[in-house]
Amino acid sequence: MIPGSPTALRNSWALFFGGGIESPARTPSTIIYDRPHRQLRRFDRLAPGTGNPVLLVPPLAVDASCYDLRPSQSLARYLIDADRQPYVIDYGRITRDDRDLGLEEWIDDIVPTAIAQVSAEHAGASVEVIAWSLGGIISLLTAADHPELPIASVTTLGTPMDFREHPLLAPVRILGRITGGREIAYATHIFGGIPALFVQAGFRGMALPRELTRPLFIARNAGRTEALARMEAIDRFIAAMPGYPGRLYRQMYRQIVIGNQLATGKVRLDRERVIDLAKVECRVLLVGSKADNIAPARAIAPGTEVLTGAKEVQFVEVPGMNHLALVAGPTAPSTTWPHILEFLRAER
């Protein structure tokens, strides 16, 4: 499409002066309950789904729209079309007032309450949990420490299990071992956590080539409405990112990133409490990609050696997917999502 075509001119006007290329179009949903940092929504369907219900668990510091970015990039819609009933937890905004929230709130309350509610909505059926990034860590820790929960399976997307296999974090881990993580402790105490602005800047920084080539991308794709709509949806997604609670971020930094405790199979939340990942009993699917610079596949695969108590553990590597694309990219419907559906259909 040549830059001066009518489509290119309309797109350029809409992008820079109008209301945008494409208005957000979320999949209709119904709120099951709405409490601070734990809103549960059921995606609407015309008829009851088959199989176990599915709970989508987002990471922290990410908007729940990651599972429903736009109609053609919506794992929620894909599951509905596959005759499943998906639900999603929405944590809402994280502010300085939430600075004392830690992993315990998610592992002992937010995620277990959602799982129990989803199960109750389906006459006690077991729940298939699908979680992206840090959401996967939280979901696995929940399954390990709460065997009473009706969890049929946990699928993680881009969830690192061995941070020694994450080359970009090597300098951070060296610094953290030298300082004991004091730099993060000071920063999170000053700000009450990691503010949304910093999270957004960090996400853009991890995708620096995209940010640097953005003007060229727009110029080359001025007449390609779909390409610009995808770019716009990602920009909206990043702009909606909330922050991290201070205490939770310190736990993640010290225990998970610096201490690499997931790789050992035992995560120490405090002096008295250690969560043993070998106690995860449900089926587990780990999905990763070599092209993911935030959670490369080689940092995910070791989970198969850690989750020794699971009924089944599979690791699947998908081609050419960055961190967000793994869950909501334009090729996810032909790469990531079919693996998830195949895994769910093999439920026992």
DATAUR-V782746 format. One record per residue. RES is the residue in one letter. PHI is phi in radians with two decimals (999 if undefined). D_LAST is the distance of its C-alpha to the last C-alpha in Angstrom with 1 decimal. Layout:
res-><RES | RES>
phi-><PHI | PHI>
d_last-><D_LAST | D_LAST>
//
This chain:
res-><M | I | P | G | S | P | T | A | L | R | N | S | W | A | L | F | F | G | G | G | I | E | S | P | A | R | T | P | S | T | I | I | Y | D | R | P | H | R | Q | L | R | R | F | D | R | L | A | P | G | T | G | N | P | V | L | L | V | P | P | L | A | V | D | A | S | C | Y | D | L | R | P | S | Q | S | L | A | R | Y | L | I | D | A | D | R | Q | P | Y | V | I | D | Y | G | R | I | T | R | D | D | R | D | L | G | L | E | E | W | I | D | D | I | V | P | T | A | I | A | Q | V | S | A | E | H | A | G | A | S | V | E | V | I | A | W | S | L | G | G | I | I | S | L | L | T | A | A | D | H | P | E | L | P | I | A | S | V | T | T | L | G | T | P | M | D | F | R | E | H | P | L | L | A | P | V | R | I | L | G | R | I | T | G | G | R | E | I | A | Y | A | T | H | I | F | G | G | I | P | A | L | F | V | Q | A | G | F | R | G | M | A | L | P | R | E | L | T | R | P | L | F | I | A | R | N | A | G | R | T | E | A | L | A | R | M | E | A | I | D | R | F | I | A | A | M | P | G | Y | P | G | R | L | Y | R | Q | M | Y | R | Q | I | V | I | G | N | Q | L | A | T | G | K | V | R | L | D | R | E | R | V | I | D | L | A | K | V | E | C | R | V | L | L | V | G | S | K | A | D | N | I | A | P | A | R | A | I | A | P | G | T | E | V | L | T | G | A | K | E | V | Q | F | V | E | V | P | G | M | N | H | L | A | L | V | A | G | P | T | A | P | S | T | T | W | P | H | I | L | E | F | L | R | A | E | R>
phi-><999 | -1.30 | -0.99 | -1.62 | -1.22 | -0.98 | -1.12 | -1.12 | -1.16 | -1.10 | -1.12 | -1.10 | -1.11 | -1.11 | -1.24 | -1.74 | -2.21 | -1.68 | -1.60 | 1.85 | -1.25 | -2.57 | -1.28 | -1.01 | -2.31 | -1.41 | -1.17 | -0.97 | -2.57 | -2.11 | -1.33 | -1.50 | -2.65 | -2.41 | -2.26 | -0.95 | 1.12 | -2.73 | -1.28 | -1.93 | -2.14 | -1.85 | -1.25 | -1.29 | -2.37 | -1.35 | -2.44 | -1.01 | -1.38 | -1.92 | 1.26 | -1.21 | -1.18 | -2.10 | -1.94 | -1.63 | -1.95 | -1.37 | -1.29 | -1.31 | 1.08 | -2.41 | -1.27 | -1.11 | -1.17 | -0.98 | -1.63 | -2.67 | -1.10 | -2.83 | -0.88 | -1.53 | -2.28 | -2.24 | -1.09 | -1.05 | -1.14 | -1.04 | -1.15 | -1.08 | -1.12 | -1.54 | 1.27 | -1.83 | -1.94 | -1.61 | -2.24 | -2.51 | -1.64 | -2.13 | -1.46 | 1.22 | -1.40 | -1.94 | -2.16 | -1.04 | -1.11 | -1.72 | -1.07 | -1.61 | -1.25 | -2.17 | -0.97 | -1.01 | -1.07 | -1.41 | -1.27 | -1.76 | -2.30 | -1.05 | -1.29 | -1.04 | -1.11 | -1.15 | -1.06 | -1.09 | -1.18 | -1.08 | -1.07 | -1.10 | -1.15 | -2.16 | 0.99 | 1.48 | -1.13 | -1.24 | -2.00 | -1.59 | -1.75 | -2.12 | -2.46 | -1.86 | 1.00 | -1.05 | -1.03 | -1.20 | -1.07 | -1.06 | -1.17 | -1.17 | -1.13 | -1.10 | -1.09 | -1.21 | -1.66 | -2.31 | -1.13 | -1.31 | -1.26 | -1.41 | -1.81 | -1.45 | -2.82 | -2.23 | -1.91 | -1.93 | -2.07 | 1.10 | -1.85 | -1.23 | -2.03 | -2.42 | -1.32 | -1.18 | -1.64 | -1.99 | -1.06 | -1.19 | -1.62 | -0.99 | -1.08 | -1.12 | -1.20 | -1.12 | -1.06 | -1.10 | -1.19 | -1.27 | -1.61 | 1.29 | 1.41 | -1.11 | -1.11 | -1.30 | -1.04 | -1.09 | -1.10 | -1.26 | -1.25 | -1.17 | -1.65 | 1.38 | 2.62 | -1.90 | -1.06 | -0.96 | -1.04 | -1.23 | -1.08 | -1.09 | -1.13 | -1.14 | -1.13 | -1.14 | -1.12 | -1.23 | -2.03 | -1.00 | -0.97 | -1.09 | -1.20 | -1.22 | -1.68 | -0.97 | -1.03 | -1.17 | -1.07 | -1.10 | -1.10 | -1.26 | -1.97 | -0.98 | -1.67 | -1.85 | -1.06 | -1.11 | -1.11 | -1.21 | -1.13 | -1.12 | -1.06 | -1.12 | -1.12 | -1.16 | -1.07 | -1.12 | -1.07 | -1.13 | -1.13 | -1.62 | -1.12 | -1.48 | -1.71 | -1.81 | -1.14 | -1.03 | -1.11 | -1.08 | -1.13 | -1.11 | -1.08 | -1.07 | -1.17 | -1.34 | -1.41 | -1.56 | -1.39 | -1.32 | -1.30 | 0.89 | -1.25 | -1.07 | -1.17 | -1.41 | 1.55 | -2.32 | -1.91 | -1.64 | -1.39 | -2.71 | -1.09 | -1.72 | -2.19 | -2.18 | -1.74 | -1.71 | -1.20 | -1.17 | -1.53 | -1.17 | -1.84 | -1.34 | -1.21 | -2.37 | -2.11 | -1.93 | -2.08 | -2.61 | -2.52 | -1.08 | -1.40 | -1.42 | -1.45 | -1.57 | -2.51 | -1.11 | -0.96 | -1.21 | -1.52 | -1.68 | -0.96 | -1.03 | -1.03 | -1.15 | -1.62 | -1.60 | -1.51 | -1.28 | -1.65 | -1.25 | -1.04 | -2.80 | -2.29 | -2.07 | -2.06 | -2.17 | -1.87 | -1.89 | -1.44 | 0.92 | -2.16 | -1.38 | -1.10 | -1.27 | -1.08 | -1.01 | -1.80 | -2.48 | -1.34 | -1.12 | -1.72 | -0.98 | -1.08 | -1.95 | -2.15 | -1.12 | -1.08 | -1.06 | -1.12 | -1.08 | -1.12 | -1.07 | -1.13 | -1.15 | -1.22 | -1.62 | -1.01 | -2.07>
d_last-><50.0 | 53.4 | 53.9 | 56.6 | 54.7 | 54.3 | 50.5 | 51.1 | 53.8 | 51.7 | 48.8 | 51.2 | 52.8 | 49.5 | 48.3 | 51.5 | 53.3 | 51.0 | 47.8 | 45.6 | 44.0 | 41.1 | 40.5 | 37.1 | 34.8 | 31.8 | 28.9 | 29.8 | 28.1 | 28.6 | 29.2 | 27.2 | 29.2 | 31.8 | 32.9 | 34.4 | 32.0 | 29.0 | 29.1 | 25.8 | 25.8 | 23.6 | 24.1 | 25.6 | 24.3 | 26.1 | 23.3 | 20.0 | 17.1 | 13.8 | 10.3 | 10.2 | 13.6 | 14.7 | 17.3 | 19.7 | 21.6 | 24.9 | 27.0 | 30.2 | 33.3 | 31.5 | 31.6 | 28.4 | 29.6 | 28.1 | 25.0 | 27.5 | 30.5 | 31.8 | 30.5 | 29.9 | 28.5 | 26.0 | 22.4 | 22.3 | 23.8 | 21.6 | 18.5 | 20.4 | 21.5 | 17.9 | 17.4 | 15.7 | 17.4 | 18.6 | 20.6 | 22.8 | 24.8 | 28.4 | 30.5 | 33.8 | 36.9 | 37.5 | 41.1 | 43.4 | 42.8 | 39.2 | 40.5 | 39.3 | 35.6 | 33.5 | 29.9 | 29.6 | 29.9 | 26.8 | 24.8 | 25.9 | 26.6 | 26.0 | 22.3 | 21.2 | 23.3 | 21.7 | 18.1 | 19.2 | 21.1 | 18.5 | 16.2 | 19.3 | 20.0 | 16.8 | 17.4 | 15.4 | 12.1 | 10.4 | 11.9 | 11.3 | 14.5 | 16.6 | 19.8 | 22.9 | 25.3 | 26.3 | 23.6 | 21.1 | 23.2 | 23.3 | 19.5 | 18.9 | 21.7 | 20.5 | 17.0 | 19.1 | 21.7 | 19.8 | 17.0 | 17.5 | 16.2 | 13.1 | 11.7 | 8.0 | 9.6 | 13.2 | 14.8 | 18.5 | 21.2 | 24.4 | 23.8 | 26.2 | 25.4 | 28.7 | 31.8 | 34.0 | 32.5 | 33.7 | 37.3 | 38.5 | 37.9 | 39.8 | 43.1 | 41.5 | 39.9 | 43.3 | 45.1 | 42.7 | 43.2 | 46.9 | 47.1 | 44.4 | 43.0 | 46.2 | 46.6 | 43.4 | 44.2 | 47.6 | 46.3 | 43.6 | 46.1 | 48.7 | 46.4 | 44.0 | 41.1 | 40.7 | 42.2 | 40.6 | 43.5 | 42.8 | 39.1 | 40.0 | 42.6 | 40.3 | 37.7 | 40.5 | 41.9 | 38.7 | 39.1 | 42.8 | 43.3 | 41.9 | 44.3 | 47.3 | 46.8 | 46.1 | 49.7 | 49.5 | 46.1 | 47.5 | 50.6 | 48.7 | 46.2 | 48.6 | 48.1 | 44.4 | 43.1 | 39.4 | 39.9 | 42.0 | 39.5 | 36.8 | 39.3 | 40.3 | 36.7 | 36.2 | 39.6 | 38.6 | 35.4 | 37.4 | 40.0 | 37.6 | 36.2 | 36.8 | 37.8 | 36.3 | 37.1 | 39.5 | 37.9 | 34.4 | 36.0 | 37.9 | 34.8 | 33.0 | 36.2 | 37.0 | 33.7 | 31.4 | 33.9 | 36.8 | 35.2 | 32.1 | 30.2 | 26.7 | 27.6 | 28.6 | 25.3 | 27.3 | 28.5 | 31.5 | 31.9 | 35.2 | 37.1 | 35.1 | 31.5 | 29.4 | 25.7 | 23.9 | 21.2 | 20.0 | 18.7 | 15.9 | 12.8 | 10.0 | 9.0 | 12.3 | 14.0 | 17.8 | 20.0 | 23.7 | 26.9 | 30.1 | 32.1 | 30.9 | 33.9 | 32.4 | 29.3 | 29.6 | 26.8 | 28.3 | 28.1 | 24.3 | 23.3 | 24.3 | 21.3 | 19.4 | 22.0 | 21.9 | 18.3 | 18.4 | 16.2 | 13.0 | 10.0 | 10.6 | 13.6 | 14.8 | 18.3 | 19.5 | 23.2 | 24.5 | 28.2 | 31.0 | 29.5 | 31.3 | 29.6 | 29.7 | 29.2 | 25.8 | 24.5 | 27.2 | 29.3 | 30.6 | 28.6 | 25.3 | 24.3 | 24.6 | 23.5 | 21.3 | 19.5 | 18.2 | 16.5 | 14.8 | 13.8 | 12.6 | 10.3 | 9.1 | 8.7 | 6.4 | 3.8 | 0.0>
//
